Amino acid sequence: MKTGKKIVIGVIVYFLAWAVAVWLIGTEITKKTEGNRIAFMNRMTAQIKDTGSTQPGDIVSPFKKEDIPTEIEVIKAENLEKINNMGGDNTYYRTIKDESGQITDIVVYRYDRPSDYKIIILAEISIVVAVIPLLIFAIVVNKKILKPFREFSEYPAKLSKGLTNEGLPETKNRIFGKYVWGMNMLNDKLSSDRKQIDRLMYDRKQFISVLAHGIKTPVANIKLYSEAIETGLYRNGEADPADKKVAEKIGKNADEIAKLVGGILDDPGSLRSSFEPDISTFYLKDISDRITEDFQNRLNVINIPFEVELTGNPIVESDFEALIRCLSQLVENAIKYGDNTGIKLKLYRQDDTVFMGIVNKGATLNKEEIPFVFNCYWRGSNSKDKEGSGIGLYEARSIIKALGGDIMMKIENGETEVLIYLN
């Protein structure tokens, strides 16, 4: 049986058991209290009939304080009208008759509290007893369900946008155990699919590049032949008008093919995505908090110190999720190519320009390679034996340019800094 059903059934059984207990205890208390009062009033009435004294005397010894009335009054039968004006919830009457059976006196017993006052106390205790488990239940639900749910709620959106490569932490919580397991499987599958897509895109680029280069040479030759025919090279310098006309058409088509091939070679992968910025307003600290939230636990596990250097907290108007995506790519690169001595996130504003940078030490590139790091499918000399496709920085730069900024890399004193700036 699932934990949730067990909890619900346990709560229902608890309240049913307590309700039965309250009913039984309340019934017993009512019977006992009412019976004791009746017994006292019967004895007292007999004493008044025999002695005329309204002082309880020894009668009170077997009874409790709540069984003894606070006031006892004897009224003559002829003053019956007076009784009609004396009624109350806690007032009882007993009659005294003579030998002929005629009512001579009426004894009035008044109590300060009702006979079922213990039931009221029991009800108040029941409310407390009922509230305590409900409070405990609310705390457990918040801890076991609501709090984990709030932590997990943003993960699917991040996963769908490719903003995280980190799986959800394993949990002993049986309620979300399968969910965490399933989401981590989905994350692994998406990560594997992305790598496969990158490989396919690379193969596509290679194929198109080879094909384009293969077409380029024959097209150039066709162009040369058409020019030769057009000038009459094969007719001793005397061009045939019909041949010349056909040669012009061939040359024109060759130029069109050469133009298309040139376009393919300029961007063989056609990777520049149809990115459309979703502009919003946020604080620079929001960027810091999000990157820290996404990477702090992971960096703690692999023992890489993480530092945030935030200067001021200016308002930024840009695409928040797109910036997170780019910075996440930079942090991933710092983890992959760094020496695990630390990663720093730098955030500041200078004049009208916002700067966001990732700094790390480690297996840096040669400075001569810096101009090529943002090219599609380009991988540096430090990428040997490391997974990657060479499109992460390319995509990051494409996004930042679409946001009206740019991205640059600098290497100094064994430190690599990749800096994003937005105007």
C-alpha positions in Angstrom: 0.0 0.0 0.0 1.4 3.5 -0.9 2.5 5.8 1.9 -0.2 8.4 1.0 -3.0 5.9 1.4 -1.6 4.6 4.7 -1.5 8.2 6.1 -5.1 8.9 5.1 -6.4 5.6 6.5 -4.4 6.2 9.7 -5.9 9.6 10.2 -9.5 8.3 9.5 -9.0 5.4 12.0 -7.6 7.8 14.6 -10.6 10.2 14.5 -13.1 7.4 14.4 -11.5 5.8 17.5 -11.4 9.1 19.3 -15.0 9.9 18.4 -16.2 6.5 19.8 -14.1 7.1 23.0 -15.6 10.6 23.5 -19.1 9.3 23.0 -18.6 6.4 25.5 -16.8 8.6 28.1 -19.4 11.4 27.7 -22.3 9.1 28.2 -20.8 7.6 31.3 -20.0 11.0 32.8 -23.5 12.3 32.1 -25.1 9.3 33.7 -22.9 9.4 36.7 -23.2 13.2 37.3 -27.0 13.2 36.8 -27.4 10.1 39.0 -25.4 11.6 41.9 -27.4 14.8 41.9 -30.7 12.9 41.9 -29.5 10.8 44.8 -28.4 13.9 46.8 -31.7 15.7 46.1 -33.8 12.7 47.2 -31.9 12.3 50.5 -32.0 16.1 51.1 -35.7 16.2 50.4 -36.3 13.3 52.9 -34.3 15.2 55.5 -36.3 18.4 55.0 -39.5 16.5 55.3 -38.4 14.8 58.6 -36.5 17.7 60.2 -37.3 20.8 58.2 -33.6 21.7 58.1 -32.1 22.7 54.8 -28.5 22.2 56.0 -27.0 19.1 54.3 -25.0 18.1 57.3 -23.7 14.5 57.0 -25.5 13.9 53.7 -22.7 15.6 51.7 -20.0 13.1 52.8 -20.4 10.6 49.9 -20.9 13.3 47.2 -18.6 15.5 45.3 -18.7 19.3 45.2 -20.4 19.4 41.8 -23.2 17.1 43.1 -24.2 19.6 45.9 -26.4 22.5 45.0 -25.3 26.0 45.8 -28.7 27.0 47.1 -31.6 25.1 48.7 -34.9 26.8 49.2 -38.3 25.5 50.6 -41.4 27.1 49.2 -44.9 26.5 50.5 -47.4 25.1 48.0 -49.6 28.1 48.2 -46.7 30.2 46.8 -46.6 28.1 43.6 -46.7 31.3 41.5 -43.3 32.3 42.9 -41.7 29.1 41.4 -42.9 30.0 38.0 -40.6 33.0 38.1 -37.6 31.1 39.4 -36.9 28.7 36.6 -33.4 28.0 35.1 -31.3 25.5 33.3 -29.6 24.4 36.5 -32.6 24.5 38.8 -34.4 21.3 40.0 -37.6 20.8 42.0 -38.7 18.2 44.5 -42.1 18.0 46.3 -43.0 17.2 49.9 -46.4 15.6 50.5 -48.4 15.0 53.7 -49.9 11.8 54.8 -53.0 12.3 52.6 -50.8 12.8 49.5 -51.3 16.6 49.3 -48.3 18.7 48.3 -47.3 20.9 51.2 -43.9 22.2 50.1 -41.7 22.4 47.1 -37.9 22.2 47.5 -35.8 24.2 44.9 -32.2 23.1 44.3 -30.0 25.5 42.3 -26.6 24.6 40.8 -23.9 27.0 39.4 -23.0 24.8 36.5 -24.9 22.3 34.3 -24.7 18.6 35.0 -22.9 18.0 31.7 -20.1 20.6 32.3 -17.6 17.7 32.2 -18.8 17.0 28.7 -17.9 20.5 27.7 -14.4 20.1 29.2 -14.2 16.8 27.3 -15.2 18.5 24.1 -12.5 21.1 24.6 -9.9 18.5 25.2 -11.2 16.7 22.1 -10.6 19.8 20.0 -7.0 20.0 21.2 -6.5 16.3 20.6 -7.9 16.7 17.1 -5.8 19.8 16.3 -2.5 18.3 17.3 -2.5 15.4 14.8 -3.8 17.8 12.1 -0.9 20.1 12.8 1.5 17.2 12.7 -0.1 16.0 9.5 0.3 19.5 8.0 4.0 19.7 9.0 4.6 16.2 7.5 2.8 17.1 4.3 4.8 20.3 3.9 8.1 18.6 4.6 7.5 15.4 2.6 5.4 16.7 -0.3 5.1 20.5 -0.7 8.7 21.4 0.0 10.2 18.7 -2.4 7.5 19.6 -5.0 8.6 23.3 -4.9 12.2 22.2 -5.4 11.3 19.9 -8.3 8.7 22.1 -10.0 11.2 24.2 -12.0 13.3 21.2 -13.1 11.1 20.0 -16.1 11.1 23.6 -17.6 14.9 23.8 -17.3 15.3 20.3 -18.8 13.1 21.2 -21.8 15.1 24.3 -22.5 18.4 22.5 -22.1 19.4 24.7 -19.2 20.7 21.9 -17.0 22.8 18.8 -17.3 22.6 17.9 -13.6 20.1 15.3 -12.5 17.9 15.6 -9.5 19.5 14.5 -6.2 18.5 11.0 -5.0 16.0 11.0 -2.2 14.7 8.5 0.3 11.3 10.1 0.0 9.1 7.2 -1.3 6.5 9.7 -2.6 8.9 11.3 -5.1 11.4 8.4 -5.5 10.0 7.2 -8.8 9.6 10.8 -10.0 13.3 11.6 -9.3 14.3 8.3 -11.0 12.1 9.0 -14.0 13.3 12.6 -14.4 16.9 11.5 -14.2 16.3 8.9 -16.8 14.7 11.6 -19.0 17.7 13.9 -18.4 20.1 11.1 -19.5 18.0 10.3 -22.5 17.8 14.0 -23.6 21.6 14.5 -23.0 22.3 11.4 -25.1 19.9 12.6 -27.8 21.6 16.1 -27.8 25.0 14.5 -28.3 23.7 12.3 -31.1 22.1 15.4 -32.8 25.4 17.2 -32.5 27.2 14.3 -34.1 24.6 14.2 -36.9 24.9 17.9 -37.4 28.7 17.5 -37.6 28.4 14.7 -40.1 25.9 16.8 -42.1 28.3 19.7 -42.1 31.2 17.5 -43.2 29.0 15.9 -45.9 27.8 19.3 -47.2 31.4 20.7 -47.1 32.8 17.8 -49.1 29.9 17.9 -51.5 30.3 21.7 -52.0 34.0 21.4 -52.5 33.4 18.6 -54.9 30.9 20.7 -56.9 33.1 23.8 -56.9 35.9 22.4 -59.1 33.6 20.9 -61.9 31.6 24.2 -61.9 34.8 26.2 -62.4 35.8 23.9 -65.2 32.3 24.2 -66.8 32.7 28.0 -66.6 36.1 27.8 -68.4 34.7 25.6 -71.1 31.7 27.9 -71.6 34.1 30.9 -72.0 36.2 28.9 -74.4 33.2 28.1 -76.6 31.9 31.7 -76.3 35.2 33.1 -77.6 35.5 30.5 -80.4 38.6 28.9 -79.0 37.7 25.6 -80.5 36.8 27.2 -83.9 40.1 29.0 -84.5 38.9 32.2 -82.9 35.7 32.4 -84.8 32.7 31.9 -82.5 29.5 30.5 -83.8 26.6 32.7 -82.9 24.5 29.8 -81.8 27.3 28.3 -79.7 28.0 31.7 -78.2 24.4 32.1 -77.1 24.4 28.6 -75.5 27.8 29.2 -73.9 26.5 32.4 -72.3 23.6 30.5 -70.7 25.9 27.8 -69.5 28.2 30.4 -68.0 25.3 32.2 -66.3 24.1 28.9 -64.7 27.6 28.1 -63.6 27.8 31.4 -61.9 24.5 30.7 -60.0 25.8 27.3 -58.9 29.1 28.8 -57.8 27.2 31.4 -55.8 25.1 28.7 -54.1 28.2 26.7 -53.3 29.9 29.7 -51.8 26.9 30.3 -49.5 27.0 26.7 -48.3 30.7 26.9 -47.6 30.2 30.1 -45.6 27.7 28.4 -43.3 27.7 24.7 -44.1 25.9 23.7 -41.0 23.1 26.3 -41.1 23.2 26.2 -37.3 22.2 29.8 -36.6 18.9 29.1 -34.8 15.8 31.1 -35.1 16.3 32.5 -31.7 13.7 35.0 -30.6 14.5 37.0 -27.4 12.0 37.1 -24.7 12.8 40.4 -23.1 12.1 41.0 -19.4 13.4 43.1 -16.5 15.3 41.6 -13.7 18.2 42.3 -11.3 21.7 41.2 -11.8 21.5 39.3 -8.5 18.8 37.1 -10.0 21.4 35.8 -12.5 23.8 35.1 -9.6 21.1 33.3 -7.5 20.0 31.1 -10.5 23.5 30.0 -11.5 24.4 29.3 -7.8 21.2 27.3 -7.4 21.9 25.3 -10.6 25.6 24.5 -10.0 26.4 24.9 -6.3 25.4 21.4 -5.2 27.1 19.8 -8.1 30.4 21.7 -7.6 30.3 20.8 -3.9 30.1 17.1 -4.8 33.1 17.3 -7.1 35.0 19.6 -4.7 35.3 22.6 -7.0 35.2 26.0 -5.1 32.6 28.4 -6.5 32.7 32.1 -6.0 30.4 34.9 -7.0 31.7 38.4 -7.4 28.7 40.7 -7.7 29.3 44.5 -7.9 26.1 46.3 -7.2 22.7 45.1 -8.2 21.6 47.0 -11.3 18.4 46.3 -13.2 19.0 44.4 -16.5 16.6 44.4 -19.5 17.3 41.3 -21.5 16.3 37.6 -22.0 16.8 36.0 -18.6 16.6 32.4 -19.6 18.8 32.9 -22.6 21.5 34.5 -20.5 21.3 31.6 -18.0 21.7 29.1 -20.9 24.8 30.9 -22.1 26.4 31.2 -18.7 25.6 27.6 -17.9 27.5 26.6 -21.1 30.5 28.7 -19.8 30.3 27.0 -16.4 30.2 23.6 -18.0 33.3 24.4 -20.1 35.0 25.6 -16.9 34.2 22.4 -15.2 35.4 20.3 -18.2 38.6 22.2 -19.0 39.5 23.6 -15.6 41.9 22.2 -13.0 39.3 22.1 -10.2 40.9 24.9 -8.2 37.9 27.1 -8.5 35.4 28.8 -10.7 34.3 32.5 -10.3 31.2 34.2 -11.6 31.7 37.9 -12.2 28.8 40.2 -12.5 29.0 44.0 -12.8 27.9 47.1 -14.7 30.1 49.7 -16.1 28.5 52.8 -17.6 25.6 51.4 -19.8 27.2 48.0 -20.3 26.5 44.9 -18.3 29.3 42.3 -17.9 28.9 38.7 -17.0 32.0 36.5 -16.9 33.3 33.0 -15.9 36.9 32.7 -14.7 38.8 29.5 -14.2 42.3 28.1 -14.1 43.3 25.0 -15.9 44.1 23.5 -19.3 43.9 26.7 -21.3 44.2 27.3 -25.0 47.1 28.8 -26.8 46.4 32.5 -27.3 46.7 32.0 -31.1 43.5 29.8 -30.9 41.3 32.4 -29.3 40.0 33.9 -32.6 38.6 30.5 -33.5 36.9 29.4 -30.3 33.5 30.7 -31.3 33.5 29.0 -34.7 31.0 26.3 -35.4 32.4 22.8 -34.7 35.8 24.1 -33.8 37.6 22.4 -30.9 40.8 23.6 -29.4 44.0 21.8 -28.5 42.9 21.3 -24.9 39.9 19.2 -26.0 41.7 16.0 -26.5 40.0 13.0 -24.7 37.1 15.3 -23.6 33.6 15.0 -24.9 32.1 17.8 -26.9 30.9 18.9 -30.3 32.3 22.4 -30.8 29.0 24.1 -31.0 28.4 25.3 -27.4 30.3 28.6 -27.7 29.1 29.1 -31.2 25.5 28.9 -30.1 26.2 31.1 -27.0 27.7 33.8 -29.2 24.8 33.6 -31.6 22.4 34.2 -28.7 24.3 37.0 -27.2 24.6 38.8 -30.6 20.8 38.4 -31.0 20.5 40.2 -27.6 22.6 43.1 -28.8 25.9 42.1 -27.2 28.9 40.0 -27.8 31.2 37.5 -26.1 35.0 37.4 -25.8 37.7 35.2 -24.3 41.0 36.3 -22.8 43.8 34.2 -21.3 46.3 35.7 -18.8 48.5 34.1 -16.1 47.0 30.7 -16.6 43.5 32.0 -16.1 40.8 31.8 -18.8 38.0 34.3 -18.7 35.0 34.2 -21.0 33.2 37.5 -20.8 29.7 38.4 -22.0 28.8 42.0 -22.4 25.4 43.6 -23.2 24.9 47.2 -24.3 
